[in-house]
């Protein structure tokens, strides 16, 4: 009798547990997310969206790799708002979606508000077209946006989260807080002062040209009077580089950056107004236009490593008048000739948008618009230092493989694997335009190389068409692998076919369920 009672109690307990779990599942299945959907980097024109968990599009089986997560959701949302990409045929398809705090959306839970309070604003979600990168939205002058610690962790446990303050819509400029510590800043300065060789602190240049012997030489210019060094290896520099990639939501890749440049300005020194981007005149054979699959300096992160006594701002003369005009100090203007660029830029620094050089802060600005165009309004200058010394560090981030002279670092080896299917096809590998072999379907080759070397993959020959994929040898590990796959082409038609297939599959599932269970009439009899 006792055993029977125990059995019944166990059965009752299991039933209650099943009901509770079933209720939780039902509650989850009926949860709803409300958010505002925007085009990449947009501050207005958003569309209100309400989405249930079951409506959140997931990747099909076999597409769960990290670079494919969230693609189905972004493609589905492309139907609800116009996605921008310059000169692309309409409609444009998005393959990435980001929250307002920089997290890439890959799961339904990310669409839910931070807490359940009625005062908590709904999420904002931004769609990024295929081939482009996420651009932080301006929202409004002075808007502060805290970056998700999942997107960019704080510099140390317990440290404040990184915050972006909106300074300008066009050009897109932000002031960044909490991105690095004073200790890291001083470490970069100390390392720059101790560097030797080609990376050591020396007079800044503005590019390179050929001398009378047709050898490459760096070119000095009266419009840039600072000194600079290059830091690739120090722990602080590596941390700055990594955080810059995370800040811009880009995957870290040595081929998508120039080195970390450390600059020093003494009184009277500055940098005349200039762009960071390249144009076709710099090289007729290189595609500098991101909207058409080309590459350019996409964003610049400039970190202020000390407090400057006077002057030393970063000025954006072409920005709209978003700051009150101030009179420049007379003693500062008196340092320069009336018709000099230093005199002109110093006046602009007190009448145009200018970010002050304050230790621990940084400037983030974009040379490319959210739809992939080069932005001429991004021209900027380093205001001459009027008193004290200015130390800074900057990194240029490229949207794709960077342009420039070949860099060579330490020896590395790379295994290249041809994983192209549907159909199988040979892959032709080139390095800076040179033949580096052919990889037959399903085969691999191993090459000895060096850090920063850039390889391209092509179909149909070493010189045919443009490369469909590329690989830059990274700093670590010593032996690296590149598994080459056929580039996936996303289309709205593909999505529509997927939906039709899913609907048919659901109908088939319903029919199977109907056949598996006996049907009863109103009296409970089977028929």
BANU-676558 format. One record per residue (C-alpha): z, x, y. Coordinates in nm, 4 decimals. Example, Ala and Ser with C-alpha at 12.3 -4.5 7.8 and 13.67 -1.06 7.14 Angstrom:
{sedo {0.7800, 1.2300, -0.4500}};
{sedo {0.7140, 1.3670, -0.1060}};
! end
This chain:
{sedo {0.0000, 0.0000, 0.0000}};
{sedo {0.0942, 0.2832, 0.2343}};
{sedo {-0.2355, 0.4553, 0.1667}};
{sedo {-0.4275, 0.1368, 0.2486}};
{sedo {-0.2408, 0.1026, 0.5802}};
{sedo {-0.3171, 0.4649, 0.6690}};
{sedo {-0.6831, 0.4120, 0.5829}};
{sedo {-0.7018, 0.0994, 0.8014}};
{sedo {-0.5308, 0.2797, 1.0882}};
{sedo {-0.7748, 0.5720, 1.0588}};
{sedo {-1.0651, 0.3298, 1.0472}};
{sedo {-0.9343, 0.1468, 1.3559}};
{sedo {-0.8850, 0.4752, 1.5397}};
{sedo {-1.2374, 0.5881, 1.4583}};
{sedo {-1.3738, 0.2528, 1.5753}};
{sedo {-1.1910, 0.2820, 1.9074}};
{sedo {-1.3147, 0.6402, 1.9480}};
{sedo {-1.6727, 0.5315, 1.8736}};
{sedo {-1.6493, 0.2503, 2.1302}};
{sedo {-1.5160, 0.4930, 2.3945}};
{sedo {-1.7874, 0.7472, 2.3278}};
{sedo {-2.0531, 0.4787, 2.3243}};
{sedo {-1.9249, 0.3481, 2.6577}};
{sedo {-1.9445, 0.6961, 2.8093}};
{sedo {-2.3032, 0.7384, 2.6891}};
{sedo {-2.3958, 0.3985, 2.8304}};
{sedo {-2.2293, 0.4874, 3.1596}};
{sedo {-2.4240, 0.8126, 3.1751}};
{sedo {-2.7488, 0.6425, 3.0839}};
{sedo {-2.7085, 0.3930, 3.3675}};
{sedo {-2.6141, 0.6492, 3.6353}};
{sedo {-2.8433, 0.6521, 3.9371}};
{sedo {-2.9212, 0.9228, 4.1939}};
{sedo {-3.0330, 0.8447, 4.5479}};
{sedo {-3.1850, 1.1260, 4.7506}};
{sedo {-3.4369, 1.1938, 5.0273}};
{sedo {-3.7606, 1.3605, 4.9219}};
{sedo {-3.9369, 1.6028, 5.1607}};
{sedo {-4.2405, 1.8239, 5.1687}};
{sedo {-4.1662, 2.1984, 5.1531}};
{sedo {-3.9651, 2.3104, 5.4563}};
{sedo {-4.0019, 1.9751, 5.6358}};
{sedo {-3.7379, 1.8370, 5.8727}};
{sedo {-3.8772, 1.4833, 5.8931}};
{sedo {-4.1066, 1.2479, 5.7056}};
{sedo {-3.8704, 1.2155, 5.4115}};
{sedo {-3.8936, 0.9346, 5.1561}};
{sedo {-3.5873, 0.7650, 5.0068}};
{sedo {-3.5862, 0.7803, 4.6265}};
{sedo {-3.3585, 0.6126, 4.3737}};
{sedo {-3.3857, 0.7526, 4.0230}};
{sedo {-3.2049, 0.6689, 3.7019}};
{sedo {-3.1246, 0.9288, 3.4414}};
{sedo {-3.3885, 0.7888, 3.2069}};
{sedo {-3.6514, 0.8206, 3.4829}};
{sedo {-3.5887, 1.1924, 3.5358}};
{sedo {-3.8927, 1.3647, 3.3890}};
{sedo {-3.8159, 1.6405, 3.1417}};
{sedo {-4.0449, 1.9075, 3.0038}};
{sedo {-4.2258, 1.8330, 2.6816}};
{sedo {-4.1089, 2.0099, 2.3708}};
{sedo {-4.2327, 2.3689, 2.3829}};
{sedo {-4.2229, 2.3907, 2.7651}};
{sedo {-3.8527, 2.4676, 2.7995}};
{sedo {-3.8953, 2.8279, 2.9179}};
{sedo {-3.7115, 2.9149, 3.2399}};
{sedo {-4.0272, 2.9261, 3.4517}};
{sedo {-4.1226, 2.5771, 3.3301}};
{sedo {-3.7871, 2.4065, 3.3817}};
{sedo {-3.8063, 2.1400, 3.6499}};
{sedo {-4.1866, 2.1408, 3.6611}};
{sedo {-4.2209, 1.7918, 3.5109}};
{sedo {-3.9767, 1.6485, 3.7677}};
{sedo {-4.1560, 1.8165, 4.0605}};
{sedo {-4.4960, 1.6958, 3.9369}};
{sedo {-4.3645, 1.3424, 3.8983}};
{sedo {-4.2185, 1.3444, 4.2512}};
{sedo {-4.5582, 1.4575, 4.3864}};
{sedo {-4.6697, 1.0944, 4.3512}};
{sedo {-4.4102, 0.9771, 4.6016}};
{sedo {-4.4842, 1.2049, 4.8974}};
{sedo {-4.7757, 1.4111, 5.0263}};
{sedo {-4.7306, 1.7756, 4.9289}};
{sedo {-4.8827, 2.0318, 5.1662}};
{sedo {-5.0980, 2.3325, 5.0866}};
{sedo {-5.3475, 2.4505, 5.3453}};
{sedo {-5.7115, 2.3801, 5.2558}};
{sedo {-5.6214, 2.2584, 4.9073}};
{sedo {-5.7965, 1.9448, 4.7792}};
{sedo {-5.5832, 1.6316, 4.7874}};
{sedo {-5.3614, 1.5319, 4.6242}};
{sedo {-5.1640, 1.8555, 4.6016}};
{sedo {-4.9316, 1.8989, 4.3068}};
{sedo {-4.5802, 2.0440, 4.3344}};
{sedo {-4.4385, 2.2431, 4.0439}};
{sedo {-4.1012, 2.3349, 4.1980}};
{sedo {-3.8315, 2.1271, 4.3641}};
{sedo {-3.5288, 2.2583, 4.5533}};
{sedo {-3.2125, 2.0988, 4.6856}};
{sedo {-3.1031, 2.1375, 5.0447}};
{sedo {-2.8610, 2.4133, 4.9372}};
{sedo {-3.1222, 2.6292, 4.7645}};
{sedo {-3.0698, 2.5252, 4.4022}};
{sedo {-3.3888, 2.4700, 4.2070}};
{sedo {-3.3776, 2.1218, 4.0520}};
{sedo {-3.4008, 2.1370, 3.6746}};
{sedo {-3.1551, 1.8622, 3.5688}};
{sedo {-3.0680, 1.5070, 3.6723}};
{sedo {-2.7070, 1.5998, 3.7563}};
{sedo {-2.8265, 1.8177, 4.0447}};
{sedo {-2.9502, 1.5066, 4.2259}};
{sedo {-2.6056, 1.3510, 4.2391}};
{sedo {-2.3928, 1.3950, 4.5547}};
{sedo {-2.1294, 1.6659, 4.5618}};
{sedo {-1.8557, 1.4029, 4.5244}};
{sedo {-1.8361, 1.0253, 4.5004}};
{sedo {-1.7039, 0.9622, 4.8522}};
{sedo {-1.8995, 0.7125, 5.0568}};
{sedo {-1.9163, 0.9614, 5.3454}};
{sedo {-2.0884, 1.2272, 5.1334}};
{sedo {-2.4530, 1.2538, 5.2417}};
{sedo {-2.7170, 1.2094, 4.9754}};
{sedo {-2.9096, 1.5070, 4.8505}};
{sedo {-3.2292, 1.6304, 5.0137}};
{sedo {-3.5011, 1.7534, 4.7779}};
{sedo {-3.8016, 1.9641, 4.8812}};
{sedo {-4.1283, 1.9893, 4.6855}};
{sedo {-4.3164, 2.3204, 4.6711}};
{sedo {-4.6871, 2.3286, 4.5902}};
{sedo {-4.8186, 2.5413, 4.3084}};
{sedo {-4.8751, 2.9000, 4.4265}};
{sedo {-4.6358, 2.8752, 4.7228}};
{sedo {-4.2692, 2.9596, 4.7812}};
{sedo {-3.9753, 2.7532, 4.9048}};
{sedo {-3.9114, 2.7694, 5.2811}};
{sedo {-3.5700, 2.6677, 5.4099}};
{sedo {-3.5966, 2.3555, 5.6307}};
{sedo {-3.5055, 2.3809, 5.9980}};
{sedo {-3.3472, 2.0291, 6.0173}};
{sedo {-3.2162, 2.0738, 6.3749}};
{sedo {-3.1181, 2.3452, 6.6203}};
{sedo {-2.7774, 2.4811, 6.5230}};
{sedo {-2.7790, 2.3091, 6.1832}};
{sedo {-2.5547, 2.4946, 5.9374}};
{sedo {-2.6453, 2.4945, 5.5697}};
{sedo {-2.4125, 2.6397, 5.3087}};
{sedo {-2.6025, 2.8047, 5.0244}};
{sedo {-2.5064, 2.6968, 4.6738}};
{sedo {-2.3098, 2.9706, 4.4952}};
{sedo {-2.5361, 2.9053, 4.1955}};
{sedo {-2.8350, 3.0071, 4.4091}};
{sedo {-2.6645, 3.2954, 4.5917}};
{sedo {-2.3126, 3.3901, 4.4788}};
{sedo {-2.0625, 3.5101, 4.7430}};
{sedo {-2.0367, 3.8865, 4.7832}};
{sedo {-1.6986, 3.8902, 4.6062}};
{sedo {-1.4610, 3.6527, 4.4328}};
{sedo {-1.2907, 3.4402, 4.6956}};
{sedo {-1.5325, 3.5479, 4.9711}};
{sedo {-1.6877, 3.2780, 5.1930}};
{sedo {-2.0212, 3.1302, 5.0894}};
{sedo {-2.3428, 3.2329, 5.2609}};
{sedo {-2.4411, 3.0068, 5.5526}};
{sedo {-2.7750, 2.9649, 5.7321}};
{sedo {-2.7797, 2.8588, 6.0979}};
{sedo {-3.1122, 2.7125, 6.2175}};
{sedo {-3.2392, 2.8968, 6.5249}};
{sedo {-3.6077, 2.8007, 6.5478}};
{sedo {-3.8521, 2.5672, 6.3768}};
{sedo {-4.1692, 2.7574, 6.4715}};
{sedo {-4.1454, 3.0386, 6.3949}};
{sedo {-3.8938, 2.9525, 6.1229}};
{sedo {-3.5869, 3.1623, 6.2063}};
{sedo {-3.2306, 3.1518, 6.0714}};
{sedo {-2.9153, 3.3433, 6.1424}};
{sedo {-2.7322, 3.4325, 5.8204}};
{sedo {-2.3569, 3.4706, 5.7769}};
{sedo {-2.1451, 3.6227, 5.4952}};
{sedo {-2.4340, 3.7968, 5.3231}};
{sedo {-2.2750, 4.1439, 5.3105}};
{sedo {-1.9482, 4.3172, 5.3955}};
{sedo {-1.8670, 4.5780, 5.6639}};
{sedo {-1.7936, 4.8225, 5.3811}};
{sedo {-2.1452, 4.7765, 5.2404}};
{sedo {-2.2937, 4.8123, 5.5891}};
{sedo {-2.1149, 5.1418, 5.6471}};
{sedo {-2.2187, 5.2648, 5.3016}};
{sedo {-2.5863, 5.2105, 5.3907}};
{sedo {-2.5433, 5.3943, 5.7220}};
{sedo {-2.3655, 5.6867, 5.5544}};
{sedo {-2.6298, 5.7111, 5.2853}};
{sedo {-2.9114, 5.7101, 5.5426}};
{sedo {-2.7506, 5.9983, 5.7290}};
{sedo {-2.7312, 6.2015, 5.4078}};
{sedo {-3.0794, 6.1353, 5.2700}};
{sedo {-3.3207, 6.4255, 5.2401}};
{sedo {-3.6913, 6.4600, 5.1713}};
{sedo {-3.9500, 6.1900, 5.2349}};
{sedo {-3.6895, 5.9120, 5.2572}};
{sedo {-3.4698, 6.0920, 5.5134}};
{sedo {-3.4052, 5.9627, 5.8649}};
{sedo {-3.6997, 6.0515, 6.0892}};
{sedo {-3.9090, 5.9169, 6.3770}};
{sedo {-4.0391, 5.5694, 6.2886}};
{sedo {-4.4104, 5.5164, 6.2344}};
{sedo {-4.6441, 5.2158, 6.2428}};
{sedo {-4.8641, 5.2740, 5.9401}};
{sedo {-5.0917, 5.5496, 5.8214}};
{sedo {-5.4339, 5.6935, 5.8963}};
{sedo {-5.6573, 5.9814, 5.7850}};
{sedo {-5.6427, 6.3231, 5.9498}};
{sedo {-5.9374, 6.5579, 6.0055}};
{sedo {-5.9083, 6.6716, 5.6429}};
{sedo {-5.9216, 6.3091, 5.5193}};
{sedo {-5.5576, 6.3243, 5.4132}};
{sedo {-5.3156, 6.0378, 5.4719}};
{sedo {-5.0756, 6.0864, 5.7619}};
{sedo {-4.8105, 5.8573, 5.9111}};
{sedo {-4.8898, 5.7375, 6.2598}};
{sedo {-4.6368, 5.7411, 6.5450}};
{sedo {-4.6688, 5.4959, 6.8328}};
{sedo {-4.5179, 5.4742, 7.1821}};
{sedo {-4.4355, 5.1111, 7.1072}};
{sedo {-4.1863, 5.2079, 6.8362}};
{sedo {-3.9277, 5.4661, 6.9321}};
{sedo {-3.6567, 5.4294, 6.6666}};
{sedo {-3.5739, 5.6440, 6.3645}};
{sedo {-3.5794, 5.5109, 6.0108}};
{sedo {-3.4968, 5.6022, 5.6507}};
{sedo {-3.5693, 5.4428, 5.3133}};
{sedo {-3.2973, 5.3524, 5.0649}};
{sedo {-3.4063, 5.2498, 4.7154}};
{sedo {-3.1192, 5.3589, 4.4985}};
{sedo {-2.7739, 5.3273, 4.6575}};
{sedo {-2.5518, 5.0491, 4.5163}};
{sedo {-2.5268, 4.8824, 4.8568}};
{sedo {-2.9055, 4.8871, 4.9031}};
{sedo {-2.9630, 4.7390, 4.5584}};
{sedo {-2.7122, 4.4625, 4.6385}};
{sedo {-2.8915, 4.3859, 4.9691}};
{sedo {-3.2292, 4.3710, 4.7960}};
{sedo {-3.1022, 4.1408, 4.5213}};
{sedo {-2.9329, 3.9060, 4.7693}};
{sedo {-3.2468, 3.8926, 4.9835}};
{sedo {-3.4476, 3.7702, 4.6860}};
{sedo {-3.1782, 3.5143, 4.6011}};
{sedo {-3.1575, 3.3986, 4.9639}};
{sedo {-3.5284, 3.3183, 4.9605}};
{sedo {-3.5049, 3.1663, 4.6060}};
{sedo {-3.7601, 3.4206, 4.4802}};
{sedo {-3.7466, 3.6031, 4.1499}};
{sedo {-3.6566, 3.9689, 4.2035}};
{sedo {-3.9584, 4.1920, 4.1450}};
{sedo {-4.0224, 4.5472, 4.2697}};
{sedo {-4.3863, 4.4503, 4.3185}};
{sedo {-4.2917, 4.1810, 4.5688}};
{sedo {-4.1059, 4.3974, 4.8177}};
{sedo {-4.1260, 4.7051, 5.0299}};
{sedo {-3.8289, 4.9406, 5.0151}};
{sedo {-3.5084, 4.8756, 5.2078}};
{sedo {-3.5731, 5.0238, 5.5517}};
{sedo {-3.2731, 5.1551, 5.7465}};
{sedo {-3.3299, 5.1852, 6.1234}};
{sedo {-3.1346, 5.3486, 6.4050}};
{sedo {-3.1847, 5.2810, 6.7748}};
{sedo {-3.0204, 5.4879, 7.0483}};
{sedo {-3.0114, 5.3849, 7.4194}};
{sedo {-3.3607, 5.3148, 7.5486}};
{sedo {-3.5154, 5.2847, 7.2019}};
{sedo {-3.6742, 4.9655, 7.0661}};
{sedo {-3.9869, 4.8212, 6.9048}};
{sedo {-4.2565, 4.6379, 7.0988}};
{sedo {-4.3564, 4.2861, 6.9913}};
{sedo {-4.5420, 4.2919, 6.6585}};
{sedo {-4.6064, 4.0878, 6.3423}};
{sedo {-4.4806, 4.1761, 5.9954}};
{sedo {-4.7802, 4.0167, 5.8229}};
{sedo {-5.1174, 4.1790, 5.7521}};
{sedo {-5.4606, 4.0400, 5.8403}};
{sedo {-5.8067, 4.0880, 5.6914}};
{sedo {-5.8825, 4.3709, 5.9351}};
{sedo {-5.6203, 4.5816, 5.7556}};
{sedo {-5.8272, 4.5749, 5.4347}};
{sedo {-6.1464, 4.3724, 5.3867}};
{sedo {-6.1098, 4.3733, 5.0076}};
{sedo {-5.7525, 4.2397, 4.9848}};
{sedo {-5.6714, 3.8678, 5.0050}};
{sedo {-5.3854, 3.8311, 5.2531}};
{sedo {-5.3856, 3.4487, 5.2561}};
{sedo {-5.1149, 3.2920, 5.0340}};
{sedo {-5.2697, 2.9431, 5.0412}};
{sedo {-5.5766, 3.0783, 4.8549}};
{sedo {-5.3861, 3.2823, 4.5975}};
{sedo {-5.3508, 3.5926, 4.8148}};
{sedo {-5.0412, 3.7888, 4.9064}};
{sedo {-4.8683, 3.8818, 5.2288}};
{sedo {-4.5279, 3.9531, 5.3708}};
{sedo {-4.3750, 3.6123, 5.3238}};
{sedo {-4.0272, 3.6582, 5.4710}};
{sedo {-3.8213, 3.9264, 5.6438}};
{sedo {-3.4465, 3.9708, 5.6057}};
{sedo {-3.2971, 4.1942, 5.8777}};
{sedo {-2.9298, 4.2889, 5.8404}};
{sedo {-2.7226, 4.4059, 6.1377}};
{sedo {-2.5024, 4.6939, 6.0238}};
{sedo {-2.2900, 4.7365, 6.3375}};
{sedo {-2.1991, 4.5765, 6.6691}};
{sedo {-2.4191, 4.6902, 6.9577}};
{sedo {-2.2560, 4.7329, 7.2976}};
{sedo {-2.5514, 4.5978, 7.4963}};
{sedo {-2.9082, 4.5044, 7.4075}};
{sedo {-3.0548, 4.5459, 7.0596}};
{sedo {-3.1403, 4.1785, 7.0044}};
{sedo {-3.4242, 4.0656, 6.7780}};
{sedo {-3.6509, 3.8645, 7.0060}};
{sedo {-3.9177, 3.6043, 6.9213}};
{sedo {-4.1281, 3.5713, 7.2396}};
{sedo {-4.3557, 3.3003, 7.0978}};
{sedo {-4.0748, 3.0677, 6.9943}};
{sedo {-4.0277, 2.7520, 7.1945}};
{sedo {-3.7648, 2.7716, 7.4682}};
{sedo {-3.4552, 2.6958, 7.2641}};
{sedo {-3.2130, 2.9174, 7.4596}};
{sedo {-3.1136, 2.8996, 7.8264}};
{sedo {-3.2712, 3.1672, 8.0424}};
{sedo {-3.0325, 3.4443, 8.1437}};
{sedo {-3.0721, 3.7263, 8.3908}};
{sedo {-3.1050, 4.0651, 8.2208}};
{sedo {-2.8585, 4.3280, 8.3431}};
{sedo {-3.0024, 4.5146, 8.6400}};
{sedo {-2.8875, 4.8494, 8.5058}};
{sedo {-3.0735, 4.7764, 8.1837}};
{sedo {-3.4049, 4.7021, 8.3550}};
{sedo {-3.3591, 5.0097, 8.5717}};
{sedo {-3.3843, 5.2255, 8.2570}};
{sedo {-3.7593, 5.1527, 8.2249}};
{sedo {-4.0768, 5.1671, 8.4316}};
{sedo {-4.1894, 4.8299, 8.5700}};
{sedo {-4.5184, 4.8301, 8.3752}};
{sedo {-4.3687, 4.9535, 8.0475}};
{sedo {-4.3401, 4.7487, 7.7309}};
{sedo {-3.9651, 4.8236, 7.7292}};
{sedo {-3.9254, 4.6521, 8.0679}};
{sedo {-4.1274, 4.3492, 7.9517}};
{sedo {-3.9446, 4.3109, 7.6199}};
{sedo {-3.6025, 4.3539, 7.7837}};
{sedo {-3.6807, 4.0625, 8.0170}};
{sedo {-3.7977, 3.8532, 7.7211}};
{sedo {-3.4723, 3.9262, 7.5394}};
{sedo {-3.2869, 3.7282, 7.8057}};
{sedo {-3.5367, 3.4425, 7.8440}};
{sedo {-3.6670, 3.3823, 7.4910}};
{sedo {-3.5125, 3.3226, 7.1497}};
{sedo {-3.3137, 3.6363, 7.0675}};
{sedo {-3.0634, 3.6955, 6.7870}};
{sedo {-2.7769, 3.9301, 6.8776}};
{sedo {-2.6978, 4.2370, 6.6698}};
{sedo {-2.3568, 4.1472, 6.5263}};
{sedo {-2.2048, 4.3273, 6.2288}};
{sedo {-2.2160, 4.1215, 5.9083}};
{sedo {-2.4909, 3.8841, 6.0221}};
{sedo {-2.8591, 3.8861, 5.9350}};
{sedo {-3.1836, 3.7310, 6.0520}};
{sedo {-3.4174, 3.5519, 5.8127}};
{sedo {-3.7625, 3.4677, 5.9433}};
{sedo {-4.0899, 3.3697, 5.7809}};
{sedo {-4.4347, 3.5166, 5.8431}};
{sedo {-4.5922, 3.2409, 5.6316}};
{sedo {-4.5685, 2.8668, 5.6956}};
{sedo {-4.4513, 2.6229, 5.4248}};
{sedo {-4.8145, 2.5286, 5.3500}};
{sedo {-4.9214, 2.8918, 5.2991}};
{sedo {-5.0755, 2.9878, 5.6348}};
{sedo {-5.0077, 3.3076, 5.8286}};
{sedo {-4.7809, 3.2208, 6.1243}};
{sedo {-4.8836, 3.3986, 6.4484}};
{sedo {-4.5714, 3.2654, 6.6207}};
{sedo {-4.3609, 3.4967, 6.4019}};
{sedo {-4.4329, 3.7969, 6.6269}};
{sedo {-4.1027, 3.9616, 6.7161}};
{sedo {-3.9614, 4.2726, 6.8753}};
{sedo {-3.6531, 4.4922, 6.8732}};
{sedo {-3.5032, 4.4701, 7.2205}};
{sedo {-3.4287, 4.8163, 7.3587}};
{sedo {-3.0667, 4.9218, 7.3220}};
{sedo {-2.9098, 4.9394, 7.6671}};
{sedo {-2.5831, 5.1030, 7.5610}};
{sedo {-2.4362, 5.2116, 7.2286}};
{sedo {-2.6221, 5.2576, 6.8982}};
{sedo {-2.7855, 4.9963, 6.6790}};
{sedo {-2.8044, 5.0290, 6.2995}};
{sedo {-2.9985, 4.7785, 6.0927}};
{sedo {-3.1616, 4.7379, 5.7526}};
{sedo {-3.4511, 4.5159, 5.6582}};
{sedo {-3.6556, 4.4173, 5.3581}};
{sedo {-4.0000, 4.2568, 5.3562}};
{sedo {-4.0572, 4.0115, 5.0721}};
{sedo {-4.4088, 3.9280, 4.9508}};
{sedo {-4.5097, 3.5999, 4.7935}};
{sedo {-4.7112, 3.7864, 4.5279}};
{sedo {-4.8036, 4.1443, 4.4372}};
{sedo {-4.7576, 4.3558, 4.7512}};
{sedo {-5.0338, 4.5408, 4.9316}};
{sedo {-5.0028, 4.9092, 5.0125}};
{sedo {-5.0246, 5.2638, 4.8910}};
{sedo {-4.9265, 5.3317, 4.5309}};
{sedo {-4.5598, 5.4217, 4.4939}};
{sedo {-4.4486, 5.6406, 4.2046}};
{sedo {-4.0923, 5.6600, 4.0778}};
{sedo {-3.9338, 5.7776, 3.7544}};
{sedo {-4.1178, 5.7648, 3.4192}};
{sedo {-4.1117, 5.4342, 3.2319}};
{sedo {-4.2967, 5.2959, 2.9299}};
{sedo {-4.4424, 4.9464, 2.8960}};
{sedo {-4.5552, 4.7440, 2.5948}};
{sedo {-4.8308, 4.4934, 2.6762}};
{sedo {-4.8735, 4.1995, 2.4349}};
{sedo {-5.1683, 3.9593, 2.4299}};
{sedo {-5.0192, 3.6130, 2.3703}};
{sedo {-5.3182, 3.4191, 2.5044}};
{sedo {-5.4072, 3.1152, 2.2925}};
{sedo {-5.6206, 2.7984, 2.3116}};
{sedo {-5.8517, 2.9827, 2.2665}};
{sedo {-5.7595, 3.3387, 2.1810}};
{sedo {-5.9210, 3.5892, 2.4139}};
{sedo {-5.9218, 3.9635, 2.4774}};
{sedo {-5.7370, 4.0886, 2.7873}};
{sedo {-5.8562, 4.3770, 3.0051}};
{sedo {-5.5805, 4.5818, 3.1712}};
{sedo {-5.6334, 4.7732, 3.4951}};
{sedo {-5.4091, 4.9940, 3.7061}};
{sedo {-5.5109, 5.0206, 4.0737}};
{sedo {-5.8668, 4.9343, 3.9678}};
{sedo {-5.8778, 5.1834, 3.6795}};
{sedo {-5.9491, 5.0939, 3.3181}};
{sedo {-5.6290, 5.0958, 3.1111}};
{sedo {-5.7567, 4.9478, 2.7879}};
{sedo {-5.8335, 4.6201, 2.6147}};
{sedo {-5.5794, 4.4150, 2.4190}};
{sedo {-5.7265, 4.2080, 2.1387}};
{sedo {-5.5739, 3.8646, 2.0612}};
{sedo {-5.2281, 3.8904, 1.9097}};
{sedo {-5.2172, 4.2679, 1.9538}};
{sedo {-5.0064, 4.5024, 2.1683}};
{sedo {-5.0525, 4.8374, 2.3365}};
{sedo {-4.7924, 5.0784, 2.4731}};
{sedo {-4.8508, 5.2827, 2.7877}};
{sedo {-4.6492, 5.5539, 2.9576}};
{sedo {-4.6167, 5.4753, 3.3245}};
{sedo {-4.3858, 5.5060, 3.6265}};
{sedo {-4.1676, 5.2805, 3.8384}};
{sedo {-4.3607, 5.0658, 4.0899}};
{sedo {-4.6976, 5.1051, 3.9154}};
{sedo {-4.8948, 4.7807, 3.9269}};
{sedo {-5.1059, 4.6456, 3.6425}};
{sedo {-5.3519, 4.3547, 3.6459}};
{sedo {-5.4781, 4.1384, 3.3598}};
{sedo {-5.8332, 4.0012, 3.3509}};
{sedo {-6.0640, 3.8147, 3.1187}};
{sedo {-6.4274, 3.9165, 3.0567}};
{sedo {-6.4011, 4.2787, 3.1711}};
{sedo {-6.2156, 4.5325, 3.3826}};
{sedo {-6.4221, 4.4597, 3.6937}};
{sedo {-6.4948, 4.0883, 3.6491}};
{sedo {-6.3536, 3.8324, 3.8890}};
{sedo {-5.9946, 3.8374, 4.0038}};
{sedo {-5.6864, 3.9117, 3.7971}};
{sedo {-5.5112, 3.6077, 3.6498}};
{sedo {-5.1747, 3.7826, 3.6143}};
{sedo {-5.0030, 4.1020, 3.7228}};
{sedo {-4.7029, 4.3177, 3.6352}};
{sedo {-4.5096, 4.5760, 3.8364}};
{sedo {-4.3026, 4.8341, 3.6518}};
{sedo {-3.9400, 4.7731, 3.7492}};
{sedo {-3.6548, 5.0192, 3.8006}};
{sedo {-3.4838, 4.9164, 3.4769}};
{sedo {-3.4925, 4.9335, 3.1767}};
{sedo {-3.6637, 5.2549, 3.0689}};
{sedo {-3.8878, 5.0633, 2.8263}};
{sedo {-4.0284, 4.7322, 2.9468}};
{sedo {-4.2427, 4.4564, 2.8006}};
{sedo {-4.5112, 4.2334, 2.9457}};
{sedo {-4.6103, 3.9354, 2.7332}};
{sedo {-4.9343, 3.8025, 2.8792}};
{sedo {-5.0083, 3.4315, 2.8453}};
{sedo {-5.2910, 3.2154, 2.9665}};
{sedo {-5.2002, 3.0773, 3.3095}};
{sedo {-5.1014, 2.7137, 3.2901}};
{sedo {-5.3029, 2.4809, 3.5096}};
{sedo {-5.1138, 2.1730, 3.6250}};
{sedo {-5.3035, 1.8561, 3.7150}};
{sedo {-5.2123, 1.4998, 3.8012}};
{sedo {-5.4530, 1.3850, 3.5295}};
{sedo {-5.2480, 1.5827, 3.2793}};
{sedo {-4.9338, 1.4056, 3.3963}};
{sedo {-5.1001, 1.0661, 3.3682}};
{sedo {-5.2142, 1.1456, 3.0132}};
{sedo {-4.8602, 1.2548, 2.9299}};
{sedo {-4.7239, 0.9229, 3.0571}};
{sedo {-4.9768, 0.7232, 2.8558}};
{sedo {-4.8906, 0.9266, 2.5466}};
{sedo {-4.5189, 0.8668, 2.6018}};
{sedo {-4.5756, 0.4918, 2.6465}};
{sedo {-4.7772, 0.4763, 2.3229}};
{sedo {-4.5106, 0.6784, 2.1439}};
{sedo {-4.2396, 0.4370, 2.2646}};
{sedo {-4.4418, 0.1403, 2.1393}};
{sedo {-4.4854, 0.3083, 1.8011}};
{sedo {-4.1116, 0.3762, 1.7877}};
{sedo {-4.0410, 0.0095, 1.8643}};
{sedo {-4.2735, -0.0989, 1.5813}};
{sedo {-4.0999, 0.1354, 1.3397}};
{sedo {-3.7601, -0.0073, 1.4365}};
{sedo {-3.8947, -0.3618, 1.3893}};
{sedo {-4.0167, -0.2786, 1.0397}};
{sedo {-3.6979, -0.1004, 0.9344}};
{sedo {-3.4672, -0.3943, 0.9937}};
{sedo {-3.4798, -0.7419, 0.8320}};
{sedo {-3.5378, -1.0297, 1.0739}};
{sedo {-3.3113, -1.3312, 1.0671}};
{sedo {-3.3799, -1.6909, 1.1636}};
{sedo {-3.1428, -1.8985, 1.3715}};
{sedo {-2.9249, -1.9771, 1.0704}};
{sedo {-2.8855, -1.6152, 0.9697}};
{sedo {-3.1314, -1.6353, 0.6790}};
{sedo {-3.3793, -1.3543, 0.6301}};
{sedo {-3.7495, -1.4403, 0.6317}};
! end
